[in-house]
Amino acid sequence: MRLFLFFIFTLSVSFSNAQDVENGLEKLDTTKVYNNKIVTVPKAKHEQYKIITLDRDTTYVDTSLTIKSDYKYNYLRKDIFGLQQFANEGQTYNKLYFDLNHNNAFPEFGFKGKHYGYLEVKDINYYSVATPLTELYFKTVMEQGQNVDALITVNTSERFNFSIAYKGLRSLGKYINQLSSTGNFRFTTSYFTLNKRYEINAHFTGQDLLNGENGGITSINDFESEDNSFKNRARLQVYLTDAKSFLKGKRVFIDHSFRINKKETINNLFVNHQFNLENKFYEFNQQTLLTQIGNDAPFQRFGNSYVTSKINDQTRYQRMYNKLGATYENKTLGEFQFFIEDFKYVYRYDKVLILEDAIIPNQISQRINAVGGQYIYQKNNWNGKFLYNKAISKQTFSTIDAILKYKFNDKNDFSFQYQNISQIPNHNFTLHQSSYVDYNWKNDFKNEKINNVSIIANTQWVIATAQISLLNDHLYFSNDNSTNLQLVSPKQYDKPINYISFKVSKEIKYHKFALDNTILYQNVSQDENILNVPQIVTRNTVYFTNYFFKKALFLQTGITLNYFTKYNANDYNPVIGEFFVQDQTKIGNFPVLDFFVNARIRQTRIFLKAEHFNSGFSASNYYSAPNTPYRDFMIRFGLVWNFFQ
């Protein structure tokens, strides 16, 4: 703590003559040498440092420090309201908020519990910068390791950009067999011709996520007891002492377009193409089949196995996606796009299983073709997007996704979204092989049917979101055993599930003090407890901000409360990398208090947080999932540093 304060003081004094800043970027001129002469070059403006998404939405590099900066300062680099973290950094998250806005009708690999740290296509950003930009993220972890995310992006010309980034994490954790070791490499490039007739965004990713899987603690009584010997969490017995899961993947993605007419006019015609080639691999590995440390009894957590030692389940997956379209753009009418999609996948194991009552194939593969259209309208205060696609091959699906936005003024806007999706089941619902007897299946499930309506009012008074969803043929995993055994298998619910939620966010400011509130209400109507969520989820932050050292240092300090009501939370199963429905144990109804001190000095944001500091004087009843405790009190710090050259 003293070292942290000394570091802030030293930086503040050294920068005490700093100039005013705009969005964290200094408005200073620089001097450079041209033809042996020193000339003054104006400093680039913040709007010249662009971040561009897959949908071509553009934001700007922002080095300011707000309360949202604190919410995004985590392993995922985004606001994780509605997600319950596991005890170690880089582990999975239990979902508290049932949000449907990112559904894809095409089938996916599965093993979704392992994918929170995996960067999908929509997570990759592209850049356009006036000068080379570097961003460094650093954060301490629970024990023996660190979390670093470094990015550098350069425009070699106004029309060509590339970026290289790597996020690495290693954290041993506080419990037995809880190591997290992950790496996410990204390379992106963007280019457009002089007349912008041809444009391309492309990226390559190579990712690997390794986790020790301890299966949770065997005795919650030891965890909740007042015995100080168990405050050393390594003394708590766990179900798995040497198991691990491993997810890795590589992806090549290209999104480009060509304008048919040579010059841009009121009417333009484009040819668009997207290409995605991706390989994934998932492995669950368990070296020995013992119940606990020092116990030679056969392991029974996941039932009987076909082998007497060393479980090594491996699943391989490859997909290739092409989308070819033609777009007509009219400056008055909007954009009309018609496209065809080709999706080919192979999901496989290395053998065919011949069982007493079934034959489990070694792979499933399919080629899915679809046609569709998209209309985008943007004029004055109106902004709308309508998407429809439908499979024309043997394996069918359909999607309707309509979004309409209206902007009253700079402080008030309103949006409406409707989704109607017939979604093909993920592959691990259809086929799975394992050395564990009860984890082998081949199914032929129906498509999930989803109807969803979302309304968002973003006003100067409050930000409010309402969501109403109707789910039919909902797919889920559940445990077929009421004891400590986890005999998890996929199911399809043949009755409707009605879900409704309201989320309200409001920040109240008074002089240098502020109170930021986000409250979520959820209600589910169903005949059986299949979709389980807490009724109330809330996050409340009270904080103070002020400038010091002639405005060289901007300080932010306060306390954040996170809380959710008790409910039958889904449990996590490492064999299949998925959460499953259970009705034996409820978690929740415990407050988590975090104290933070954050600071900004020029383009550097410094973060210090005492996480869950109330755990030292409250009951030990805090869990992320049944038998999986939430993290204890610890102090962590780090920074986000941008370099503008």
C-alpha positions as CSV (number, residue, x, y, z in Angstrom):
1,M,0.0,0.0,0.0
2,R,2.8,2.4,0.9
3,L,4.6,1.5,-2.3
4,F,1.4,2.2,-4.3
5,L,0.9,5.6,-2.7
6,F,4.6,6.5,-3.2
7,F,4.3,5.6,-6.9
8,I,1.3,7.8,-7.4
9,F,3.0,10.7,-5.6
10,T,6.2,10.4,-7.6
11,L,4.3,10.4,-10.9
12,S,2.2,13.3,-9.8
13,V,5.1,15.5,-8.9
14,S,6.9,14.7,-12.1
15,F,3.9,15.6,-14.1
16,S,2.8,18.6,-12.0
17,N,3.2,20.9,-14.9
18,A,0.9,18.8,-17.2
19,Q,-1.5,20.7,-19.5
20,D,-5.2,20.3,-19.7
21,V,-6.4,17.1,-21.3
22,E,-9.3,16.2,-23.5
23,N,-10.6,12.6,-23.1
24,G,-7.2,11.8,-21.5
25,L,-5.2,12.9,-24.6
26,E,-2.9,15.8,-24.0
27,K,-3.3,18.9,-26.2
28,L,0.4,19.4,-26.7
29,D,2.5,20.0,-29.8
30,T,5.6,18.0,-30.5
31,T,8.8,18.9,-32.2
32,K,10.4,16.8,-34.9
33,V,13.3,17.1,-37.3
34,Y,12.7,17.5,-41.0
35,N,15.5,18.3,-43.5
36,N,17.8,19.2,-40.5
37,K,15.3,21.7,-39.2
38,I,13.2,21.5,-36.1
39,V,9.6,22.0,-36.8
40,T,6.5,21.9,-34.6
41,V,3.9,19.2,-35.4
42,P,0.4,19.6,-33.9
43,K,-0.6,16.9,-31.6
44,A,-3.1,14.4,-33.0
45,K,-6.7,14.8,-31.8
46,H,-8.4,12.1,-29.9
47,E,-10.9,11.5,-32.8
48,Q,-7.9,10.4,-34.9
49,Y,-7.5,7.3,-32.7
50,K,-10.4,5.1,-33.8
51,I,-11.6,1.7,-32.6
52,I,-13.7,-0.1,-35.2
53,T,-16.0,-3.1,-34.6
54,L,-17.0,-5.9,-37.0
55,D,-20.2,-4.0,-37.8
56,R,-18.1,-0.8,-38.6
57,D,-19.3,1.0,-35.4
58,T,-16.6,3.5,-34.5
59,T,-15.5,4.7,-31.0
60,Y,-12.4,6.5,-30.0
61,V,-9.5,5.7,-27.7
62,D,-10.5,7.1,-24.3
63,T,-8.0,7.4,-21.5
64,S,-10.2,9.2,-19.1
65,L,-11.1,7.6,-15.7
66,T,-14.8,7.1,-14.9
67,I,-16.6,4.6,-12.8
68,K,-17.1,2.5,-15.9
69,S,-13.3,2.2,-16.2
70,D,-13.3,0.5,-12.8
71,Y,-16.1,-1.9,-13.9
72,K,-14.1,-2.9,-17.0
73,Y,-10.9,-3.4,-15.1
74,N,-10.9,-7.2,-15.0
75,Y,-9.8,-10.3,-16.9
76,L,-12.5,-10.0,-19.6
77,R,-11.9,-6.2,-20.1
78,K,-15.6,-5.5,-20.0
79,D,-18.4,-4.8,-17.5
80,I,-19.3,-8.1,-15.9
81,F,-22.5,-7.1,-14.2
82,G,-24.6,-10.3,-14.2
83,L,-21.7,-12.7,-14.1
84,Q,-20.5,-14.3,-10.9
85,Q,-16.7,-14.9,-10.9
86,F,-15.1,-18.1,-9.6
87,A,-12.4,-17.8,-7.0
88,N,-9.4,-17.7,-9.3
89,E,-8.8,-15.3,-12.2
90,G,-9.2,-17.0,-15.5
91,Q,-11.8,-19.5,-14.4
92,T,-15.4,-19.6,-15.6
93,Y,-18.3,-17.4,-14.6
94,N,-21.8,-18.4,-13.4
95,K,-24.5,-16.5,-15.3
96,L,-26.8,-14.4,-13.1
97,Y,-28.4,-12.4,-16.0
98,F,-30.2,-14.3,-18.8
99,D,-29.5,-12.1,-21.8
100,L,-30.3,-13.3,-25.3
101,N,-29.0,-10.5,-27.5
102,H,-26.1,-12.4,-29.1
103,N,-27.8,-15.6,-30.3
104,N,-26.5,-17.3,-33.5
105,A,-28.8,-19.8,-35.4
106,F,-25.8,-21.8,-36.6
107,P,-24.6,-24.6,-34.3
108,E,-21.6,-23.9,-32.2
109,F,-18.8,-26.1,-30.7
110,G,-20.3,-26.1,-27.2
111,F,-18.3,-26.4,-23.9
112,K,-19.6,-22.8,-23.3
113,G,-18.4,-22.7,-19.7
114,K,-14.8,-22.6,-21.1
115,H,-15.4,-19.9,-23.6
116,Y,-15.7,-16.8,-21.4
117,G,-12.0,-16.0,-21.9
118,Y,-12.1,-17.1,-25.6
119,L,-12.2,-14.1,-28.0
120,E,-14.9,-14.7,-30.7
121,V,-15.1,-12.8,-34.0
122,K,-17.3,-10.1,-32.6
123,D,-14.7,-9.5,-29.8
124,I,-11.9,-8.4,-32.2
125,N,-11.5,-4.7,-32.9
126,Y,-9.8,-3.0,-35.7
127,Y,-7.9,0.4,-35.6
128,S,-7.1,3.6,-37.4
129,V,-4.5,5.7,-35.6
130,A,-2.7,9.0,-36.4
131,T,0.5,7.8,-34.7
132,P,1.6,4.4,-33.3
133,L,-0.5,3.5,-30.2
134,T,0.4,1.1,-27.5
135,E,-1.9,-0.1,-24.7
136,L,-0.6,-2.0,-21.7
137,Y,-2.9,-3.7,-19.2
138,F,-1.5,-5.2,-16.0
139,K,-3.1,-6.6,-12.9
140,T,-1.9,-8.8,-10.1
141,V,-3.6,-12.1,-9.5
142,M,-4.4,-14.3,-6.5
143,E,-1.1,-16.1,-6.2
144,Q,2.0,-16.8,-8.2
145,G,1.4,-15.0,-11.5
146,Q,0.1,-11.9,-13.2
147,N,-2.3,-10.8,-15.9
148,V,-1.0,-8.8,-18.8
149,D,-2.7,-7.6,-22.0
150,A,-0.4,-5.7,-24.4
151,L,-1.4,-4.1,-27.8
152,I,0.4,-2.1,-30.4
153,T,-1.3,-0.7,-33.5
154,V,0.3,1.3,-36.3
155,N,-0.9,3.0,-39.5
156,T,1.8,2.8,-42.1
157,S,-0.3,5.1,-44.1
158,E,-3.8,6.6,-43.7
159,R,-5.2,3.6,-45.5
160,F,-3.3,0.7,-44.0
161,N,-3.3,-0.4,-40.3
162,F,-2.2,-3.4,-38.4
163,S,-2.2,-4.4,-34.8
164,I,-0.5,-7.1,-32.7
165,A,-1.8,-8.0,-29.3
166,Y,-1.3,-10.7,-26.7
167,K,-3.1,-11.3,-23.4
168,G,-1.5,-13.7,-21.0
169,L,-2.5,-14.9,-17.6
170,R,-1.1,-17.2,-15.0
171,S,-2.6,-17.5,-11.5
172,L,-2.1,-20.4,-9.1
173,G,-5.1,-19.7,-7.0
174,K,-5.8,-20.2,-3.3
175,Y,-7.3,-23.7,-3.5
176,I,-5.9,-27.1,-4.5
177,N,-5.6,-27.7,-8.2
178,Q,-6.9,-24.3,-9.3
179,L,-4.2,-23.1,-11.7
180,S,-5.3,-20.8,-14.6
181,S,-2.9,-20.3,-17.5
182,T,-4.2,-18.6,-20.7
183,G,-2.9,-16.9,-23.8
184,N,-4.8,-14.9,-26.4
185,F,-2.8,-13.8,-29.5
186,R,-4.4,-11.4,-32.0
187,F,-3.2,-9.9,-35.3
188,T,-5.5,-7.6,-37.2
189,T,-5.1,-5.6,-40.4
190,S,-7.3,-3.0,-42.2
191,Y,-6.9,-1.5,-45.6
192,F,-8.9,0.6,-48.1
193,T,-8.0,1.9,-51.6
194,L,-7.5,5.6,-52.3
195,N,-11.1,6.0,-53.5
196,K,-12.4,3.6,-50.9
197,R,-13.7,1.3,-53.6
198,Y,-12.2,-1.7,-51.9
199,E,-12.1,-2.2,-48.1
200,I,-10.9,-5.1,-46.0
201,N,-10.7,-6.1,-42.3
202,A,-8.9,-9.3,-41.4
203,H,-7.6,-11.0,-38.3
204,F,-5.8,-14.1,-37.0
205,T,-6.1,-15.4,-33.5
206,G,-4.4,-18.2,-31.6
207,Q,-5.8,-18.9,-28.2
208,D,-5.2,-21.5,-25.4
209,L,-6.9,-21.7,-22.0
210,L,-5.7,-24.2,-19.4
211,N,-7.5,-24.6,-16.0
212,G,-6.9,-26.9,-13.1
213,E,-10.3,-28.4,-12.3
214,N,-10.8,-29.3,-8.7
215,G,-14.6,-29.9,-8.9
216,G,-15.3,-27.8,-5.8
217,I,-14.7,-28.5,-2.2
218,T,-15.9,-31.8,-0.6
219,S,-17.1,-30.3,2.7
220,I,-18.9,-26.9,2.9
221,N,-19.0,-27.4,6.7
222,D,-15.2,-27.0,6.8
223,F,-15.4,-23.9,4.6
224,E,-18.2,-22.3,6.7
225,S,-16.7,-23.2,10.1
226,E,-14.8,-20.8,12.3
227,D,-11.8,-23.0,12.4
228,N,-8.9,-20.7,11.5
229,S,-6.9,-23.6,10.1
230,F,-9.3,-23.7,7.1
231,K,-8.6,-20.0,6.4
232,N,-5.7,-21.4,4.5
233,R,-7.8,-22.6,1.6
234,A,-5.3,-25.1,0.5
235,R,-6.3,-27.2,3.5
236,L,-9.8,-27.7,2.2
237,Q,-10.3,-31.1,0.4
238,V,-11.5,-30.9,-3.2
239,Y,-13.0,-33.6,-5.5
240,L,-10.2,-33.5,-8.1
241,T,-6.6,-33.0,-7.3
242,D,-5.0,-33.5,-10.7
243,A,-7.7,-32.9,-13.3
244,K,-7.4,-30.1,-15.9
245,S,-9.3,-28.8,-18.9
246,F,-7.7,-27.3,-22.0
247,L,-9.4,-25.3,-24.8
248,K,-7.4,-24.0,-27.7
249,G,-8.3,-22.6,-31.1
250,K,-7.0,-20.8,-34.2
251,R,-9.0,-18.6,-36.5
252,V,-8.5,-16.8,-39.8
253,F,-11.2,-14.2,-40.5
254,I,-11.7,-11.9,-43.5
255,D,-14.4,-9.3,-44.1
256,H,-14.1,-7.3,-47.3
257,S,-16.2,-5.4,-49.9
258,F,-15.8,-4.0,-53.4
259,R,-17.8,-1.1,-54.9
260,I,-18.9,-1.9,-58.4
261,N,-19.2,1.7,-59.5
262,K,-15.9,3.5,-59.8
263,K,-16.9,6.7,-58.0
264,E,-19.1,7.0,-54.9
265,T,-22.5,8.5,-55.8
266,I,-26.0,8.7,-54.4
267,N,-26.5,5.1,-55.6
268,N,-23.8,2.5,-54.9
269,L,-23.5,-1.2,-55.5
270,F,-21.2,-3.4,-53.5
271,V,-20.1,-7.0,-53.4
272,N,-19.4,-8.3,-49.9
273,H,-17.7,-11.4,-48.6
274,Q,-16.9,-12.8,-45.2
275,F,-14.7,-15.8,-44.6
276,N,-14.1,-17.6,-41.3
277,L,-11.9,-20.7,-40.9
278,E,-11.6,-21.9,-37.3
279,N,-10.2,-25.0,-35.5
280,K,-10.9,-25.8,-31.9
281,F,-9.8,-28.5,-29.5
282,Y,-11.1,-29.4,-26.0
283,E,-9.6,-31.8,-23.6
284,F,-10.5,-33.0,-20.1
285,N,-7.6,-34.8,-18.5
286,Q,-7.5,-36.7,-15.2
287,Q,-4.3,-38.5,-14.3
288,T,-5.5,-40.7,-11.4
289,L,-9.0,-41.9,-10.3
290,L,-8.8,-41.3,-6.5
291,T,-11.4,-39.7,-4.4
292,Q,-9.2,-37.3,-2.4
293,I,-5.6,-36.9,-1.3
294,G,-4.4,-40.0,0.4
295,N,-7.5,-42.0,-0.4
296,D,-7.1,-45.1,-2.6
297,A,-10.8,-45.7,-3.1
298,P,-12.0,-45.6,-6.8
299,F,-13.1,-42.2,-7.9
300,Q,-16.9,-41.9,-8.1
301,R,-17.6,-38.2,-8.6
302,F,-18.6,-38.7,-12.3
303,G,-19.7,-42.4,-12.0
304,N,-18.0,-45.4,-13.5
305,S,-15.3,-45.3,-16.1
306,Y,-14.1,-47.6,-18.9
307,V,-10.5,-47.1,-17.7
308,T,-8.8,-47.6,-14.4
309,S,-6.4,-44.7,-14.7
310,K,-5.9,-41.5,-16.7
311,I,-9.0,-40.0,-18.3
312,N,-8.1,-38.2,-21.5
313,D,-11.2,-37.0,-23.3
314,Q,-10.4,-35.1,-26.5
315,T,-12.9,-33.3,-28.9
316,R,-11.8,-31.7,-32.2
317,Y,-13.7,-29.3,-34.3
318,Q,-13.3,-27.4,-37.6
319,R,-15.6,-25.0,-39.3
320,M,-15.5,-23.0,-42.5
321,Y,-18.0,-20.2,-43.1
322,N,-18.5,-18.1,-46.2
323,K,-21.0,-15.3,-46.7
324,L,-21.3,-13.7,-50.2
325,G,-23.6,-10.8,-50.7
326,A,-24.6,-7.9,-52.9
327,T,-25.5,-4.5,-51.4
328,Y,-27.4,-1.7,-52.9
329,E,-26.8,1.6,-51.1
330,N,-29.0,4.7,-51.6
331,K,-28.3,7.8,-49.6
332,T,-32.0,8.4,-49.1
333,L,-33.5,4.9,-48.9
334,G,-30.7,3.1,-47.0
335,E,-28.8,-0.2,-47.6
336,F,-30.3,-3.3,-49.1
337,Q,-28.2,-6.5,-48.9
338,F,-29.0,-10.0,-50.2
339,F,-26.6,-12.8,-49.3
340,I,-26.0,-16.5,-49.3
341,E,-24.2,-18.4,-46.5
342,D,-22.2,-21.6,-46.6
343,F,-21.3,-23.2,-43.3
344,K,-19.4,-26.5,-43.1
345,Y,-18.3,-28.2,-39.9
346,V,-16.6,-31.4,-38.7
347,Y,-17.0,-32.3,-35.0
348,R,-15.1,-35.5,-34.2
349,Y,-13.5,-38.0,-31.9
350,D,-10.8,-40.6,-32.7
351,K,-13.0,-43.7,-32.4
352,V,-16.5,-45.2,-32.7
353,L,-17.9,-46.5,-29.4
354,I,-19.9,-49.7,-29.6
355,L,-21.9,-50.0,-26.4
356,E,-24.4,-52.6,-25.2
357,D,-27.4,-50.5,-26.0
358,A,-26.1,-48.0,-28.5
359,I,-23.4,-47.1,-31.1
360,I,-21.8,-43.7,-30.5
361,P,-20.3,-42.4,-33.8
362,N,-16.9,-40.8,-34.0
363,Q,-18.1,-37.6,-35.7
364,I,-20.9,-35.4,-37.0
365,S,-20.4,-33.3,-40.1
366,Q,-22.7,-31.2,-42.1
367,R,-22.9,-28.5,-44.8
368,I,-25.5,-25.9,-44.2
369,N,-26.6,-23.4,-46.8
370,A,-28.7,-20.3,-46.1
371,V,-30.1,-17.3,-47.9
372,G,-31.1,-14.0,-46.4
373,G,-31.4,-10.3,-46.6
374,Q,-30.6,-7.2,-44.5
375,Y,-31.9,-3.7,-44.6
376,I,-30.2,-0.7,-42.8
377,Y,-31.8,2.7,-42.6
378,Q,-30.2,5.8,-41.1
379,K,-31.6,9.3,-41.5
380,N,-32.0,12.2,-39.2
381,N,-32.9,10.7,-35.8
382,W,-33.9,7.3,-37.1
383,N,-31.7,4.3,-37.2
384,G,-32.9,0.8,-38.1
385,K,-31.7,-2.6,-39.0
386,F,-33.7,-5.7,-40.2
387,L,-32.1,-9.1,-40.7
388,Y,-33.6,-12.3,-42.1
389,N,-32.0,-15.6,-43.0
390,K,-33.2,-19.1,-43.5
391,A,-31.4,-22.4,-44.1
392,I,-32.2,-24.1,-47.4
393,S,-30.3,-27.3,-46.7
394,K,-31.3,-30.5,-44.8
395,Q,-30.5,-29.0,-41.4
396,T,-32.8,-26.0,-41.2
397,F,-32.9,-22.8,-39.1
398,S,-34.2,-19.3,-39.4
399,T,-33.5,-15.8,-37.9
400,I,-35.5,-12.6,-37.7
401,D,-33.7,-9.8,-36.0
402,A,-35.1,-6.3,-36.1
403,I,-33.7,-3.2,-34.3
404,L,-35.2,0.3,-34.4
405,K,-33.6,3.3,-32.7
406,Y,-34.7,6.9,-32.3
407,K,-32.6,9.7,-31.0
408,F,-34.5,12.6,-29.4
409,N,-31.3,14.6,-28.7
410,D,-27.8,14.0,-27.4
411,K,-29.1,12.9,-24.0
412,N,-32.1,10.8,-24.8
413,D,-32.6,7.9,-27.2
414,F,-34.9,4.9,-27.4
415,S,-34.4,1.5,-29.1
416,F,-36.6,-1.5,-29.8
417,Q,-35.4,-5.0,-30.8
418,Y,-37.3,-8.1,-31.8
419,Q,-35.8,-11.6,-32.4
420,N,-37.3,-14.8,-33.6
421,I,-34.7,-17.5,-33.8
422,S,-34.9,-21.2,-34.6
423,Q,-31.4,-22.3,-33.4
424,I,-29.6,-25.6,-34.2
425,P,-28.3,-27.3,-31.1
426,N,-24.7,-26.9,-30.2
427,H,-22.6,-30.0,-31.1
428,N,-21.9,-31.2,-27.6
429,F,-25.7,-31.6,-27.1
430,T,-25.8,-33.9,-30.1
431,L,-22.6,-36.0,-29.6
432,H,-20.2,-36.6,-26.8
433,Q,-17.6,-39.3,-26.0
434,S,-15.8,-39.8,-22.7
435,S,-14.0,-42.5,-20.7
436,Y,-16.8,-42.0,-18.1
437,V,-19.6,-44.4,-18.9
438,D,-22.5,-41.9,-18.4
439,Y,-20.9,-39.2,-20.5
440,N,-21.5,-40.8,-23.9
441,W,-24.4,-39.9,-26.1
442,K,-25.8,-39.3,-29.6
443,N,-29.0,-37.3,-29.7
444,D,-31.3,-35.8,-32.3
445,F,-32.8,-32.8,-30.6
446,K,-35.1,-30.3,-32.2
447,N,-34.1,-26.7,-32.8
448,E,-34.5,-24.3,-29.9
449,K,-37.2,-21.6,-30.6
450,I,-36.6,-18.2,-29.2
451,N,-38.9,-15.1,-29.3
452,N,-37.4,-12.1,-27.6
453,V,-38.4,-8.4,-27.3
454,S,-36.0,-5.9,-25.8
455,I,-36.7,-2.2,-25.1
456,I,-34.0,0.2,-24.0
457,A,-34.5,3.8,-22.9
458,N,-31.3,5.7,-22.6
459,T,-32.2,9.0,-21.1
460,Q,-30.7,11.8,-19.1
461,W,-32.7,10.7,-16.0
462,V,-32.2,6.9,-16.1
463,I,-31.1,4.0,-18.4
464,A,-33.9,1.4,-18.4
465,T,-34.0,-2.0,-20.2
466,A,-36.9,-4.4,-20.4
467,Q,-36.7,-7.9,-21.9
468,I,-39.5,-10.4,-22.5
469,S,-38.6,-13.9,-23.9
470,L,-40.5,-17.0,-24.8
471,L,-38.4,-20.2,-25.1
472,N,-39.6,-23.4,-26.6
473,D,-37.7,-26.7,-26.9
474,H,-35.1,-25.2,-24.5
475,L,-31.8,-27.2,-24.3
476,Y,-30.0,-27.7,-21.0
477,F,-27.7,-30.0,-19.0
478,S,-28.9,-31.6,-15.8
479,N,-27.7,-34.0,-13.2
480,D,-29.4,-37.4,-13.1
481,N,-28.4,-38.2,-9.6
482,S,-29.4,-36.6,-6.3
483,T,-26.2,-37.7,-4.4
484,N,-22.7,-36.3,-4.7
485,L,-22.4,-38.0,-8.1
486,Q,-22.5,-35.8,-11.1
487,L,-24.1,-37.8,-13.9
488,V,-24.8,-34.9,-16.2
489,S,-26.5,-35.3,-19.6
490,P,-28.3,-33.1,-22.1
491,K,-32.1,-32.6,-22.0
492,Q,-34.7,-30.8,-24.0
493,Y,-37.6,-29.2,-22.3
494,D,-40.9,-29.7,-24.2
495,K,-42.8,-27.0,-22.4
496,P,-42.6,-23.2,-22.8
497,I,-40.5,-21.0,-20.6
498,N,-41.5,-17.3,-20.1
499,Y,-38.8,-14.9,-19.0
500,I,-39.1,-11.2,-18.1
501,S,-36.5,-8.8,-16.8
502,F,-36.2,-5.1,-16.0
503,K,-32.8,-3.4,-15.5
504,V,-32.4,0.2,-14.3
505,S,-29.2,2.2,-14.1
506,K,-28.8,5.6,-12.6
507,E,-25.8,7.7,-11.5
508,I,-26.5,10.5,-9.0
509,K,-23.8,13.2,-8.6
510,Y,-23.5,15.8,-5.9
511,H,-20.4,18.0,-6.1
512,K,-17.4,15.6,-5.8
513,F,-19.5,12.7,-4.7
514,A,-21.5,10.2,-6.8
515,L,-23.8,7.2,-6.3
516,D,-23.9,4.8,-9.2
517,N,-26.7,2.2,-9.1
518,T,-27.7,-0.8,-11.3
519,I,-30.6,-3.0,-10.3
520,L,-31.9,-6.0,-12.2
521,Y,-35.2,-7.8,-11.6
522,Q,-35.9,-11.2,-13.2
523,N,-38.9,-13.5,-13.2
524,V,-39.4,-16.9,-14.9
525,S,-42.7,-18.7,-15.5
526,Q,-42.2,-22.4,-16.0
527,D,-43.7,-25.7,-14.9
528,E,-40.3,-27.1,-13.7
529,N,-37.2,-25.4,-12.5
530,I,-35.2,-25.4,-15.7
531,L,-34.1,-21.8,-16.2
532,N,-32.9,-20.6,-12.8
533,V,-31.8,-17.0,-12.1
534,P,-31.8,-14.8,-9.0
535,Q,-34.8,-12.5,-8.8
536,I,-32.7,-9.4,-7.8
537,V,-29.2,-8.6,-8.8
538,T,-27.8,-5.2,-7.8
539,R,-24.6,-3.2,-7.9
540,N,-24.2,0.1,-6.0
541,T,-21.1,2.2,-5.9
542,V,-20.6,5.4,-3.8
543,Y,-17.4,7.2,-4.6
544,F,-15.5,10.5,-4.4
545,T,-13.4,12.2,-7.2
546,N,-11.1,15.2,-7.2
547,Y,-8.0,16.6,-8.8
548,F,-4.7,17.0,-6.9
549,F,-1.1,18.4,-7.6
550,K,-2.3,21.2,-9.8
551,K,-4.7,18.8,-11.7
552,A,-1.8,16.5,-12.6
553,L,-3.6,13.6,-10.7
554,F,-7.2,12.7,-10.9
555,L,-8.3,10.6,-7.9
556,Q,-11.3,8.3,-7.6
557,T,-12.1,6.3,-4.5
558,G,-15.1,4.6,-3.1
559,I,-16.9,1.3,-2.2
560,T,-18.9,-1.0,-4.5
561,L,-21.6,-3.4,-3.3
562,N,-22.6,-6.5,-5.3
563,Y,-25.5,-8.6,-4.3
564,F,-28.0,-11.2,-5.6
565,T,-30.8,-13.0,-3.9
566,K,-30.8,-16.8,-3.2
567,Y,-31.6,-19.2,-6.0
568,N,-30.8,-22.7,-7.3
569,A,-27.6,-21.7,-9.1
570,N,-26.3,-23.9,-11.9
571,D,-23.4,-26.1,-11.0
572,Y,-20.3,-26.5,-13.2
573,N,-19.1,-29.8,-14.7
574,P,-15.5,-29.9,-16.0
575,V,-15.9,-33.1,-18.0
576,I,-18.1,-31.3,-20.5
577,G,-17.1,-27.7,-19.7
578,E,-20.7,-26.7,-19.1
579,F,-23.0,-25.5,-16.3
580,F,-25.9,-27.8,-15.5
581,V,-29.3,-27.4,-13.7
582,Q,-29.6,-28.6,-10.1
583,D,-32.3,-28.2,-7.5
584,Q,-30.4,-29.4,-4.3
585,T,-28.5,-26.2,-3.3
586,K,-29.2,-22.5,-3.2
587,I,-26.5,-19.8,-3.1
588,G,-26.7,-16.1,-2.8
589,N,-27.9,-13.5,-0.3
590,F,-24.4,-12.4,0.6
591,P,-23.1,-8.9,0.1
592,V,-19.7,-8.4,-1.5
593,L,-18.0,-5.1,-0.7
594,D,-15.0,-3.8,-2.6
595,F,-13.0,-0.7,-1.7
596,F,-11.0,1.0,-4.5
597,V,-8.6,3.8,-5.0
598,N,-8.0,4.7,-8.7
599,A,-6.0,7.5,-10.2
600,R,-5.2,8.9,-13.6
601,I,-2.0,10.7,-14.5
602,R,-1.8,11.7,-18.1
603,Q,-2.6,8.6,-20.2
604,T,-2.1,6.2,-17.2
605,R,-4.9,4.8,-15.1
606,I,-3.8,3.2,-11.9
607,F,-6.1,0.8,-9.9
608,L,-6.0,-0.4,-6.3
609,K,-8.8,-2.6,-4.9
610,A,-9.4,-4.4,-1.6
611,E,-11.7,-7.1,-3.0
612,H,-14.5,-8.6,-0.7
613,F,-13.0,-6.9,2.3
614,N,-16.2,-7.7,4.4
615,S,-15.4,-11.4,4.2
616,G,-13.1,-11.0,7.2
617,F,-16.0,-10.1,9.5
618,S,-19.0,-11.8,7.8
619,A,-20.2,-15.4,7.6
620,S,-18.4,-17.8,5.2
621,N,-21.5,-18.5,3.1
622,Y,-20.3,-17.0,-0.2
623,Y,-20.3,-19.2,-3.3
624,S,-20.0,-18.9,-7.0
625,A,-21.7,-22.3,-7.6
626,P,-22.6,-25.2,-5.3
627,N,-19.5,-26.4,-3.5
628,T,-17.5,-23.7,-5.2
629,P,-16.6,-20.8,-2.9
630,Y,-16.3,-17.2,-4.1
631,R,-13.0,-15.5,-3.5
632,D,-11.8,-14.2,-0.1
633,F,-10.5,-10.8,0.8
634,M,-7.4,-9.8,-1.1
635,I,-5.7,-6.6,-2.3
636,R,-4.9,-6.3,-6.0
637,F,-3.5,-3.5,-8.1
638,G,-2.5,-2.7,-11.6
639,L,-2.7,-0.2,-14.4
640,V,-3.8,0.6,-18.0
641,W,-1.2,2.7,-19.8
642,N,-1.5,4.2,-23.3
643,F,1.5,5.4,-25.2
644,F,0.9,7.8,-28.1
645,Q,4.0,8.3,-30.1
